[in-house]
Amino acid sequence: MNRSERTTKITKMAMLAAISVVLVLLIRIPFPPAPFLVYDPADIPIFIGAFAFGPLAGLVLTFVVSFIQAFVLGGDGLIGFFMHFVATGAFVLLAGTIYKRNRTRKNAVVALICGTILMTVSMIFWNLLITPIYLGVPREAVIAMLGTIIVPFNLLKAGINSIVTLLTYKSIARFLHK
């Protein structure tokens, strides 16, 4: 990749990061059973970036957007940064890798489903580890939230963002690959 191509790729990735930040500013929907969990569509441009430019690019986008959300937009600081980075990072590494191997619509669906499952499963682990510290509650309270709050929230968030990604990726990819 020559210098001009690298510059173009970085510019397009920066644009996706900017769109992600705008989306988190515009759309934030608290999850009714647990208002500390908030749905936002910020992952959609990140997922698109992982499909367009590969899993490592998706991870870079995840880092940048997580940092901006946590420390510039007044998010949940280090814990918010870490939780968003590990959740979305797991998703983009797996989904981006699967899609990179075979760029078909069917494989995109498989990649998004696998990413959703991995994000949800990984967040069970991370919530058991981090949420007692963040909320100041015993681990047993977090275990009680797994089936009714944590798993449904992560499935819903990743599922909605995956569906929107699937519906919009091809038209956006045409622009990204020009």
VENHUUR-V608863 format. One record per backbone hydrogen bond with DSSP energy under -0.5 kcal/mol. CO is the residue of the C=O (numbers start at 1). NH is the residue of the N-H. If there is no record, write none. Layout:
# VENHUUR-V608863
co = {CO/CO}
nh = {NH/NH}
This chain:
# VENHUUR-V608863
co = {2/3/4/5/6/7/8/9/10/11/12/13/14/15/16/17/18/19/20/21/22/23/26/28/29/30/31/34/34/36/37/39/40/41/42/43/44/45/46/47/48/49/50/54/55/56/57/58/59/60/61/62/63/64/65/66/67/67/68/68/69/70/76/76/77/78/79/80/81/82/83/84/84/85/86/87/88/89/90/91/92/93/94/95/96/97/98/99/102/104/105/106/107/108/109/110/111/112/113/114/115/116/117/118/119/120/121/121/122/123/124/125/126/126/127/127/130/130/131/132/132/138/138/139/140/141/142/142/143/143/145/145/146/149/150/151/152/153/154/155/156/157/158/159/160/161/162/163/164/165/168/169/170/171/172/173/175}
nh = {6/7/8/9/10/11/12/13/14/15/16/17/18/19/20/21/22/23/24/25/26/27/28/30/39/32/34/31/37/38/31/29/43/44/46/47/48/49/50/51/52/53/54/58/59/60/61/62/63/64/65/66/67/68/69/70/71/72/72/73/75/77/79/80/81/82/83/84/85/86/87/88/89/89/90/91/92/93/94/95/96/97/98/99/100/101/102/102/104/108/109/110/111/112/113/114/115/116/117/118/119/120/121/122/123/124/124/125/126/127/128/129/130/131/131/132/133/134/135/136/137/141/142/143/144/145/145/146/146/147/149/150/151/153/154/155/156/157/158/159/160/161/162/163/164/165/166/167/168/169/172/173/174/175/176/177/178}
